[in-house]
Amino acid sequence: MNPTIKTAINIVGSQKKLGEACEVSQQAVYKWLHNKAKVSPEHVNSIVNATGGEIKAHQIRPDLPTLFPGPIDNNAA
């Protein structure tokens, strides 16, 4: 199970509501939740917006650091 998508669902209220916010079906959200499909890059910002920014883009697709860079680590040496 994808903990980031689970958190997003909890924030928004349901798989259906998250799907509506992202203009995808509830079944698509189910696939994201159960790691049967990755969130496509064009839907990442919809999730961020639907959660009021509580979920960050880099948390949804950490495998795409060029598109969705994580926070800058000022402690890196």
C-alpha positions in Angstrom: 0.0 0.0 0.0 1.2 3.5 -0.9 1.3 5.5 2.4 1.4 8.9 0.6 -1.7 8.1 -1.4 -3.4 6.7 1.7 -2.7 10.0 3.5 -4.0 12.0 0.6 -7.2 9.9 0.6 -7.6 10.5 4.3 -7.2 14.3 3.9 -9.6 14.5 1.0 -12.1 12.1 2.4 -12.4 9.2 0.0 -10.9 7.6 -3.1 -13.8 9.0 -5.1 -13.2 12.5 -3.9 -9.4 12.3 -4.7 -10.3 11.0 -8.1 -12.7 13.8 -8.8 -10.0 16.3 -7.7 -7.5 14.7 -10.1 -10.1 14.2 -12.9 -9.6 10.4 -12.8 -11.7 7.5 -11.8 -12.0 6.0 -8.3 -10.5 2.9 -9.8 -7.4 4.9 -10.9 -6.9 6.1 -7.3 -7.3 2.5 -6.1 -4.5 1.4 -8.4 -2.3 4.2 -7.0 -3.1 3.2 -3.5 -2.3 -0.5 -4.1 0.9 0.2 -6.2 -0.7 -1.2 -9.3 0.0 2.0 -11.1 2.1 5.1 -10.5 0.6 8.6 -10.4 1.3 10.1 -13.8 3.2 13.4 -13.6 0.2 15.4 -14.9 -1.8 14.4 -11.8 0.8 15.1 -9.1 -0.1 18.7 -8.7 -3.8 17.9 -8.5 -3.0 15.7 -5.5 -0.9 18.5 -3.9 -3.7 21.0 -4.5 -6.5 18.6 -3.3 -4.6 18.1 0.0 -4.0 21.8 0.5 -0.2 21.2 0.1 0.0 18.7 3.0 1.2 16.2 0.5 4.3 17.4 -1.5 5.0 16.5 -5.1 8.3 14.8 -4.3 6.4 12.5 -1.9 4.1 11.3 -4.6 6.8 10.6 -7.2 10.2 10.4 -5.5 11.5 8.5 -8.5 11.3 11.7 -10.6 13.6 14.2 -8.7 14.2 16.3 -11.8 10.4 17.0 -12.2 9.6 17.0 -8.5 12.7 17.9 -6.4 12.7 17.3 -2.7 13.5 19.8 -0.1 17.0 21.2 -0.1 19.2 19.6 2.5 21.3 22.5 4.0 23.1 20.0 6.2 24.6 18.1 3.2 28.4 18.4 3.2 
